[in-house]
Amino acid sequence: CRANGNTMLPGTMMMITSGVNLVLDPLFIFTFDLGINGAAIATIVAFGFGILVVAPRVKKNHWATTQWQDLNVAKSVASIGNIMGPAMISQLLPPLSSMLATKLLASFGTAAVAAWALGSRYEFFAIVSVLAMTMSMPPMVGRLLGAKNYEDIQRL
């Protein structure tokens, strides 16, 4: 979505799915008495809802089409390898640290894990504007750079 100029949909869906998860977590954990499994189910339901909203738009707008002719996978991977490695590691660190924190909190019981999950949802809402900026700018700049539209990059 973002790479095709739609920067609002991903950010909006992240906020909505986090809100749905925020509501469903305590419901599944405490009301249905599912414990940590309830938190996992709530997350799957919330993200599944997001996929059901976004996937039809991606298909309708042909945002995920691929042209297979003249595709040299080895050359393509090699050309982006220097950027891909560090970016991949930086994306892996937050979930790994979250897994470690969850494991440490699990020794205090499901209520501690649920409270931590709830707190991290609130944290997301606190930093959503910064996340929106850092997620929407690179695809927009990349798209404009590919079109050699340098004036719009400067205005952006």
ABEGO torsion letter per residue (X at the ends): XAAAGBAAAAAAAAAAAAAAAAAAAAAAAAAAGAEAAAAAAAAAAAAAAAAAAAAAAAAAAGAABBBABGBBAAAAAAAAAAAAAAAAAAAAAAAAAAAAAAAAAAAAEAAAAAAAAAAAAAAAAAAAAAAAAAAAAAAAAAAAAAAGBAAAAAAX
